[in-house]
Amino acid sequence: MTDSDIPTPVSPELCDVTEHWPVLGRRHVSGALVTLRTDEVAMPDGDVVARDVVEHPGAVAIVALDNAGRVLMIRQYRHPVGRLLWEIPAGLRDIPGEPLRVAAERELREETGWAAKRWHVLTDCLPSPGIITERVRVYLARDVAEVPESERGPARKHEEAYLLVAWVPLEAAVAAILGGELHNGVAAVGILAAYAARQGGFARLREAGARED
């Protein structure tokens, strides 16, 4: 067989698509924030297998950049992994009917005391699709300004009462991610996406109200 006899592989369309394999049974266990369910899923070959799924309301996250090219980061205690993690501001979609941009504006203001005038969608991601339904929309926020204390919302409590807030050069944050010093997945996605998008002047980003697929 010569090279000319080998069929040229056809590349599939590079786009995630919706797909639902049949669920033949389901059990639920509710928690304080999430629900764990076990689905009995029918495989295409006829096998039926159990798959655990954590139902999550979803979240928004924000890469806020200032005019000096610094990214706004927070350090927060994360009990499940037993670490203080440097992250980007983020929060749950836990207010029914609240637009995603409004949720992002609220989280940025409440967690960091900053607000932004220019908003774009940076990326959408599924942090751990093998186990959890969580969807995260990551925004790029620019033209930032500090918010007066009286306009920041409720006082921080629990882990958020101990947040550290810092402005970090974007290049330094990228280097820390690639060097294995930062571990939060959504922060890595957002910061690396912002670094890549900046190469084109952010020209290809979607509007803040873009539909979420």
C-alpha positions in Angstrom: 0.0 0.0 0.0 1.3 3.4 -1.0 0.7 6.7 0.7 -1.8 7.5 -2.1 -3.9 4.5 -1.1 -4.4 5.6 2.5 -7.7 7.5 2.8 -7.5 11.1 4.0 -9.0 11.3 7.5 -12.1 13.5 7.7 -11.9 16.0 10.6 -15.2 16.3 12.5 -16.6 19.8 13.1 -14.8 21.3 16.1 -17.9 22.1 18.1 -19.5 20.5 21.2 -23.0 19.2 20.5 -26.0 18.3 22.7 -26.4 14.5 23.2 -28.6 12.5 25.6 -28.3 8.7 26.0 -31.3 7.0 27.5 -31.6 7.0 31.3 -33.5 3.9 32.5 -33.5 4.7 36.2 -32.4 7.4 38.6 -31.8 7.9 42.4 -31.2 11.2 44.2 -29.4 12.3 47.4 -29.8 16.0 48.2 -27.1 18.1 49.9 -26.9 21.6 51.2 -25.9 23.1 47.8 -25.9 20.3 45.3 -27.8 17.0 44.6 -26.0 13.7 43.9 -27.9 11.4 41.6 -27.1 8.0 40.1 -28.3 7.4 36.6 -28.7 4.0 34.9 -27.5 4.9 31.4 -28.1 2.8 28.3 -24.9 2.5 26.2 -25.2 2.4 22.4 -24.1 -1.3 22.5 -27.0 -2.2 24.9 -25.1 -2.3 28.2 -26.5 -0.4 31.1 -24.1 1.3 33.5 -24.4 3.4 36.6 -23.1 7.0 36.4 -22.9 9.4 39.4 -23.9 13.0 38.6 -23.6 16.0 40.8 -26.3 18.5 39.9 -24.9 22.1 40.3 -26.7 25.4 39.6 -23.7 26.8 37.6 -21.5 29.8 38.1 -20.1 32.9 36.6 -16.4 34.0 36.8 -14.7 37.3 35.9 -11.3 38.1 34.5 -11.0 41.8 35.4 -8.2 43.7 33.7 -6.9 47.2 34.5 -5.2 49.6 32.2 -1.8 48.3 33.3 -2.6 44.8 32.1 -3.1 43.4 35.6 -5.7 40.8 36.5 -7.7 41.0 39.7 -7.2 37.9 41.8 -8.5 36.6 45.1 -7.1 34.1 47.5 -9.7 31.9 49.2 -9.7 28.8 51.5 -11.2 25.7 49.7 -12.0 23.1 52.2 -12.4 20.0 49.9 -8.8 20.3 48.7 -7.4 21.8 51.9 -5.7 24.7 50.2 -5.7 28.5 50.0 -6.2 29.0 46.2 -5.5 32.0 44.1 -8.6 32.4 41.9 -10.5 34.9 39.8 -13.8 36.3 41.3 -16.7 33.9 40.8 -20.0 32.9 42.2 -23.0 30.7 41.9 -26.0 31.3 39.7 -28.2 31.0 42.7 -30.8 33.8 42.0 -33.6 32.6 39.7 -33.9 34.6 36.6 -30.9 36.8 37.2 -29.1 37.6 33.9 -25.5 36.1 33.9 -23.9 39.5 33.4 -25.8 40.9 36.3 -24.6 38.0 38.4 -21.0 38.6 37.4 -21.3 42.3 38.2 -22.7 41.4 41.6 -20.0 38.9 42.4 -17.2 41.2 41.3 -18.5 44.0 43.4 -19.2 41.9 46.5 -16.0 39.8 46.5 -13.5 42.4 45.5 -15.0 45.9 45.8 -14.5 46.7 42.1 -16.8 47.3 39.2 -16.3 47.5 35.4 -17.9 49.4 32.5 -16.9 47.1 29.6 -18.0 43.5 29.6 -17.5 40.7 27.1 -17.8 36.9 27.2 -14.4 35.4 27.4 -15.3 31.8 27.3 -17.8 29.1 28.5 -16.6 26.0 30.2 -17.7 22.8 31.9 -15.1 22.3 34.7 -15.6 18.6 35.3 -18.1 17.1 32.8 -17.4 13.6 33.9 -19.1 14.1 37.2 -20.8 17.5 37.6 -23.4 19.5 35.6 -21.8 22.8 36.5 -21.5 25.3 33.6 -19.4 28.4 34.0 -19.5 31.6 31.9 -16.3 33.5 32.2 -16.4 37.2 31.5 -13.8 39.7 30.6 -14.3 43.0 32.6 -12.4 46.2 31.7 -12.6 49.9 32.6 -12.5 49.0 36.2 -13.0 51.3 39.2 -13.2 50.7 42.9 -16.7 50.8 44.5 -17.4 52.8 47.7 -17.7 50.5 50.8 -21.4 51.4 51.1 -22.2 50.0 47.6 -20.4 46.7 47.9 -23.4 44.7 49.3 -23.6 42.3 52.2 -20.6 41.9 54.5 -18.4 38.9 53.6 -18.8 35.8 55.8 -17.4 32.3 56.3 -14.5 31.7 53.9 -15.1 35.0 52.0 -14.5 36.9 55.2 -10.8 36.0 54.9 -10.3 36.8 51.2 -7.1 38.4 50.0 -7.5 40.6 46.9 -4.5 41.5 44.7 -3.8 42.9 41.2 -1.3 40.6 39.4 0.4 41.2 36.0 -1.4 39.0 33.5 2.0 37.5 32.3 2.9 36.6 35.9 -0.5 34.8 36.4 0.1 32.9 33.1 3.6 31.9 34.3 2.3 30.7 37.6 -0.3 28.5 35.9 2.2 27.0 33.5 4.7 26.6 36.4 2.2 24.5 38.4 1.9 27.1 41.1 -1.8 27.9 40.6 -4.4 25.1 40.5 -7.9 26.5 40.2 -9.3 25.3 36.9 -11.7 28.1 36.1 -8.9 30.6 36.9 -6.6 28.9 34.5 -9.2 28.8 31.7 -10.0 32.5 32.2 -6.5 33.8 32.6 -5.1 31.8 29.6 -8.1 32.8 27.5 -7.6 36.4 28.3 -3.9 36.2 27.5 -4.7 34.6 24.2 -7.5 37.0 23.4 -5.3 40.0 24.1 -3.0 39.1 21.2 -5.8 40.1 18.9 -6.9 43.1 20.8 -9.9 41.2 22.2 -11.6 41.7 18.8 -13.1 38.2 18.6 -14.9 38.2 21.9 -18.6 37.8 22.1 -20.9 40.5 23.5 -21.8 40.2 27.2 -25.4 39.1 26.4 -24.4 36.3 24.0 -26.5 33.2 24.2 -25.1 30.3 26.1 -25.2 27.0 24.2 
